[in-house]
Amino acid sequence: MFNNTVFKVSVDTKKWLKASGVRAIKTMAQTAVAVIGTSAVVSSVNWQMVVSSAVVAGIVSVLTSVAGIPEVTNNDLESEE
C-alpha cells in the first residue's frame, strides 16, 4: 500500500520533492481554474478566495503525496543506480 512513501529509505527524497511539487502546482492550477469558472464574469471573481483555495489544495496535495506518489517508484530508483 505504501510502497513509494517518502519515509521509506528506498525512495529518493529529491525525486519525491520534485514529483510532489509538480503535482501540487498542477492541483493548485486546477483548483484556481475551477473557482474562477464559478464566476459569471471576470470582474466578479473573488481573487482572495481563488488564491486561498489554491493554496489549501496545494497543501492537501503535498500531504496526500506523503502516502506515496506513483511517479516515484522503487523500479525507477533501481534503474538509475
N, C-alpha and C positions, 0 to 999 in steps of 0.2 A: 504494500500500500504506500509506504513512504520510501520508495527506492531512491529518489533523487532529491531528498530534502537537504537543505543547506547544512544541517547539523551532522551529516554523515562525512566521515573522513575521505571517502572516495569522490566526493563532489568538489570540484574546483570552485572556490569562493569567488574568484574574479569572473569566471564564466557565469556563475549563478547571479552575481550582482548585475552583470550586463543584461542577461536574459530577463531578470525580474524588472529591471529599469525600463527596458523596451516594452515589456508587457504593461507596466504601469502607465507609461506615456500613451500607449495606444488606448488603454482603458479610459484615461483622463480625456483624451480627444473625443472618443465615442460618447462619453457622458456629456461633455460640453455641447456636442452637436445635438444630442437628444434634448437637452434643456433649452438650447436656443430654438430648436424646432417647435417647442411648445408655445412660443410667442407668435402672435398674429403678424406683427411687423417688427423689423429690426429695432426701431426706436423704442419699442416697449419691452425689450429684453432686459431682464433684471441681471446685470452683469455680476453683481455680488453673489447672487445665487448660482450663476454659471460657474464662477471660479471656485466657490466653496464646495459645490457638488463635485467638480472635477478633482479637487484636492482630496476630498474624502474617498472618492473612487480610487485614486492612486494609492492612498494609504491601505485601503482594503485589498487592493491587488497585490501589493508587496507582502502584506500579512498572509494572504492566501498562498503566495508563492513559497512561503516558508515550509509548507507541507510538501512541496515538490513542484518542479517545473518540467514538463515533458521535453522541452528543448535541451535540458541538461541531463543527459542520461549517462549511466555508467559505461555504456558501449562507446559513446563519444570520447569519454575520457581515456579509455583504454587504447583507442585508435590513435590518439595524439601522442602517446608515450613512445 
